[in-house]
């Protein structure tokens, strides 16, 4: 039990001091996330820069593994370097559909990894830690029982 409490305390200390660590280690992130949904043809440019269709939403992650998505999910245009984006309207989406013959769903959606993948990873980690704790506790109980049996009554 002491190991579990110590591990939890250490993890908590790392988590809550992440912004003040001088080594620059980022343990969690929170904010806007943008991912490419559809690659657009080469002639889809704005001022000579090629853009693709993407979605933007807010995300919380720990150790770069997504945990929670929140806020509005909306379509945006993203350049190839993925460092610039433009908000687009429903009219712009209709123009993309007609001019570039791109099939765009009415409702934007997040990819599998960002939607579910991180939850699977963290769920597995938590279950493995709980199982390890349970097995070690069971072994400790068996060792105590053996020690009691070895004692000679007087």
C-alpha positions in Angstrom: 0.0 0.0 0.0 2.9 2.3 0.7 4.2 1.8 -2.8 0.8 2.9 -4.3 0.6 6.0 -2.2 4.3 6.9 -2.9 3.7 6.4 -6.7 0.5 8.5 -6.6 2.3 11.3 -4.6 5.2 11.3 -7.1 2.9 11.4 -10.1 0.9 14.2 -8.5 4.0 16.2 -7.7 5.3 15.9 -11.3 1.8 16.8 -12.7 1.3 19.9 -10.5 4.9 21.3 -11.0 5.0 20.8 -14.8 4.9 24.5 -15.5 7.8 25.2 -13.1 10.3 22.5 -14.1 13.5 24.2 -15.3 14.3 21.3 -17.7 11.4 22.2 -19.9 9.6 18.9 -19.7 6.0 19.3 -20.7 3.8 16.7 -18.9 0.4 18.0 -19.9 -1.1 20.2 -22.6 -4.4 22.0 -22.9 -5.7 24.1 -25.8 -6.5 24.1 -29.4 -5.8 21.0 -31.5 -5.9 21.0 -35.3 -5.8 17.9 -37.5 -6.1 17.3 -41.2 -9.2 15.6 -42.4 -9.0 15.8 -46.2 -6.1 16.5 -48.5 -7.2 19.0 -51.1 -5.9 19.1 -54.7 -2.8 21.0 -55.5 -4.7 24.0 -56.9 -6.4 24.7 -53.5 -4.3 27.7 -52.6 -4.7 31.0 -50.9 -2.1 33.6 -51.8 0.1 30.9 -53.4 0.0 28.6 -50.3 -1.6 25.2 -50.5 -4.2 24.4 -47.9 -6.0 21.2 -46.7 -9.3 20.7 -44.9 -9.0 20.1 -41.2 -10.9 20.2 -37.9 -10.2 22.3 -34.9 -11.2 21.6 -31.3 -9.9 21.9 -27.7 -8.0 19.0 -26.1 -6.5 18.1 -22.8 -3.7 15.5 -22.9 -1.2 14.0 -20.4 2.3 12.9 -21.7 1.1 13.8 -25.2 -1.7 11.2 -25.0 -5.1 12.8 -25.6 -7.5 12.4 -22.6 -10.4 14.7 -23.2 -11.8 16.7 -26.1 -14.1 19.6 -25.4 -15.5 22.7 -27.0 -16.9 23.2 -30.5 -15.5 21.0 -33.4 -15.3 23.1 -36.6 -13.8 22.9 -40.0 -10.8 25.0 -40.9 -8.3 25.3 -43.7 -4.7 24.3 -42.7 -1.5 25.0 -44.7 0.9 22.1 -45.4 3.3 23.1 -42.6 0.3 23.0 -40.2 1.3 26.3 -38.6 -1.5 28.5 -40.1 -5.2 28.0 -40.3 -8.2 29.9 -41.5 -11.8 29.6 -40.2 -14.3 28.8 -42.9 -18.0 29.2 -43.2 -20.7 26.9 -44.6 -20.5 28.8 -47.9 -16.8 28.1 -48.1 -17.5 24.4 -47.5 -20.0 24.4 -50.3 -17.4 26.0 -52.6 -14.9 23.3 -51.7 -17.5 20.6 -52.5 -18.3 22.0 -55.9 -15.0 23.4 -57.1 -12.7 20.6 -55.9 -15.3 17.7 -55.9 -14.5 16.8 -52.3 -16.9 14.8 -50.2 -17.2 16.7 -46.9 -19.5 15.4 -44.1 -22.0 17.9 -42.7 -20.8 17.4 -39.2 -17.0 17.6 -38.5 -15.5 14.7 -36.6 -12.3 13.9 -34.7 -10.0 11.1 -35.8 -9.9 7.8 -33.8 -6.6 8.4 -31.9 -7.7 11.8 -30.6 -11.2 10.6 -29.9 -10.7 7.2 -28.3 -7.1 6.1 -28.6 -5.8 8.0 -25.6 -8.6 6.8 -23.4 -7.7 3.2 -24.3 -4.0 3.8 -23.4 -4.8 5.4 -20.1 -7.4 2.8 -19.2 -4.9 0.0 -19.9 -2.3 1.8 -17.7 -4.7 2.2 -14.9 -5.9 -1.4 -15.1 -2.3 -2.7 -15.2 -1.4 -0.7 -12.2 -4.5 -1.9 -10.3 -3.7 -5.5 -11.3 -0.1 -5.2 -10.2 -1.2 -3.7 -6.9 -3.7 -6.6 -6.4 -1.1 -9.3 -7.2 1.5 -7.7 -4.9 -1.0 -7.4 -2.1 -2.0 -11.1 -2.6 1.6 -12.1 -2.4 2.2 -10.1 0.8 -0.9 -11.8 2.4 0.4 -15.3 1.5 3.9 -14.5 2.9 2.3 -13.3 6.2 0.2 -16.6 6.3 3.3 -18.7 5.8 5.2 -16.8 8.5 2.4 -17.4 11.0 2.4 -21.2 10.1 6.2 -21.4 10.7 5.9 -20.2 14.3 6.2 -23.0 16.9 3.5 -22.7 19.5 4.8 -22.8 23.1 
